[in-house]
């Protein structure tokens, strides 16, 4: 039977060997305080992305001006390519930093919560110039708010340039605003719709298309300016107050928007939607109804206090039931494997761009998860059948047999590795197969490809 340390390692962390304390109070405490993992393995932020966009824009302007000239604008075109390459470099470096944090953090529950909320508020690049946005978004909008009010997290995510760009808020103009009337353009409802459907109330929560449109009108004014990032442009604002879910919001600047986000954050529909998502993600595809109800009640009692809700998540008896109720997604699988193998975080950040893409990112994509590039704003699926498919498992097995030998100077002794990586999950049948393997690479791969390792 697994002990609580082992259960916590699999359910709330990235597996064995365990890191940090396993009791609920300690797990929740790890969400607050100084972000030591971010400090130790930093990545880029909005300032670097803005510099990159400025360089690309300047090069594009020079290339256009040089059309028809003798050199054909080749220097400017090269500068454009360099800017795109720098964007890719920043994106890859942010993935490496995120992986290093997940491997090396003394508070892995914190890193798991970062991943959960980054998926809840999915942003992905729409073109080559946007590749660096997801990493900046997670570090700036998600990481600082893990133990605070959901309203603050919601506002940070909604107003971040990455979200405004990804969900086309930058194209939204109030039809009767100064800019909208002059340009003959109008609302884009993408951000408003996903704000209600995905980020707060949930699908089928009873809001109407009229609510979506009114929310879209309320959000007009939120935009992005390439030379300074987030901006509020009153010339885009649809005149008049807006009625969302029966509440009227009027006023100047971002104040009515923030008030609406605050109201959405504490609605019963939001509590139910996110309580269910938390229970599904951390415990089981079909979670215990009592756990969901307890999370929902705590959300409503505290007004969306994320630390308090995490306390219920980690303290409820259903969260400590033995058994592996979830399939590890490719990111979880690879991170857990690297931790079990004892790969140092610095070994990941030291990889060059091509090495990381070939050894880690490419295989995860083959397993079905193109990191930082989810298929839609609803993020990655949770159900085991979406991840444990013949093709995806073949990719996992290939990586499990091949990658450890490329990452380590020497592979671990197989039986000891099985026990260290799986604890009580290492049953006699698996240990017999490990002992009977023809090589260490095959034995280690067998452990990592086993059902016991691929579930948490």
Secondary structure, DSSP 8 states (H G I E B T S, - for coil): ---HHHHHHHHHSS-SS--S--SHHHHHHTTSS--HHHHHS----HHHHHHHHHHHHHHHHHHHHTTTSTTTTHHHHHHHHHHHHHHHHHHHHHHHHHHHHHHH-S-HHHHHHHHHHHHHT----SSGGGTTHHHHHIIIIIGGGTTSBHHHHHHHHHHSHHHHHHTTGGG---TTSHHHHHHT-----HHHHHIIIIISS-TTSS--HHHHHHHHHHHTTEEEETTTEEEE-GGG--SS-EEETTEEE--STTHHHHHHHHHHHTSHHHHHHHHHHHHHHHT-SS--HHHHHHHHHHHHHHTSBHHHHHHHHHHSGGGG-SS--SB--HHHHHHHHHHHHT--HHHHHTS-HHHHIIIIIHHHHHTT--TT--SSTT-----GGGT--HHHHHHHHHHHHHHHHHH-SS---HHHHHHHHHGGG--HHHHHHHHH-SSHHHHHHHHHHSHHHHB-
